[in-house]
């Protein structure tokens, strides 16, 4: 009986520690007890990453999944012609490293945009636990599905849209992702450089800056350095031509 009480306490501690993190969704809904709970808690390790320290590089063996606890990161590849292509930006509570699950080699490089704290989950151990717990396995599939949705949203931004629509839609998607993590959707931190954002949207840096200025002049946003506030989410949706159903920006 004492062991069961300790397990409950461990679970509550894990809930508190991971409240704003994808680990919450990934492992806490599963009914873990005894050795499974101890093993899962023991799997989680975290580390600090400063700018310039890569989390992993393209071609590295995929040993872990990573959850962003604090900060933000970008993923990128280098083309055959030596050009860097930014693939995405990763925010607190999101999982990275899924690109290596098929070939067990990472298909991109990931590095922090600022001081970041990242939780590491050894994939082999996670897979073994998930194989015994159907609810945990379903949660893992949900996480993978969400990453696919983010990729689809990127394709939407790149589908021959005018520059103003790409920038407006990017801000909508960023706000939506913050909403899913329980953060205020109207207040955004643009931790990426204008050059990285322009690369991601297939635009020139000057064009991105000009479009942000236009949106600010029309009172859709307020921008101060890297901090951005969405003032008119409905106006922003009208500019982008997209209403993102799961985004609640009214309040």
C-alpha positions, 0 to 999 in steps of 0.5 A: 500500500505504501508503494501505491501512495508513493506512486500517486505522489510521484505522478502528482509531482510529474503533473506539476512539473510538466503542466505546460509541456507536451510530456503532459499530454504524451504520458500523463493520461495513461494509467501508469503504476509501479514499474511503468511509472518509475521507468517513465519518470526515470526516462525524463532528463533535461538540459540547457542549450545556448545559441550555437549548440545544436540539439542534433544534426542531420544524419545523427542517429535518432536516439531521443525525442525532445520536448521544448520546455523553455525557449524556442528553436529552429530546424533547417537543412542545407540543399545540394547547392549549399543553401540553407532552408528553414523548415520550422520553428519550435515552441515550448511544449512542442516535440522535436526529433520525429523526423528521425523515426523512420530511418532512425537518422535525423533529417534536419538540424535543430538549434536554439534561437535563444537560451532553451531548456529541452527535455529528452525522452529516449525513444526506444524506452518510450516505445517499449512503455507505449507498446504495453499501454494503449492510451500512451500509444494513442497519445504518441500518435496524436503528437505525430498527427499534430506535427503533420498538421503543422507541416500542412499549415506551412504548405498553405503559407507557401501556396502562391500566396501574396506576401501579405497573406503569408505573413498574416497566416504565419502570425495566425498559426503561431497564435494558434500553436500558443493557444493549444499550449494554454498561452495568451494567443494575442501576445507573440514573441518573434524569437527568430530573425527576420532573415530566418522568417523570410527564409521560412516564408520564401520571401525577402527579409525586406518584404517581411519587414514591410508586410509587418509594418503594413499590418501595424499601420492598419492596426491589426498588430502592434510590434515592438522589437521582437514582441508582437501583439495581435490587436485585430484577429478578425482583420488578420484572418481577413488578410490571410483568407483563412479562419483557423477553427481551433484558434480563439483570439477574441479574449 
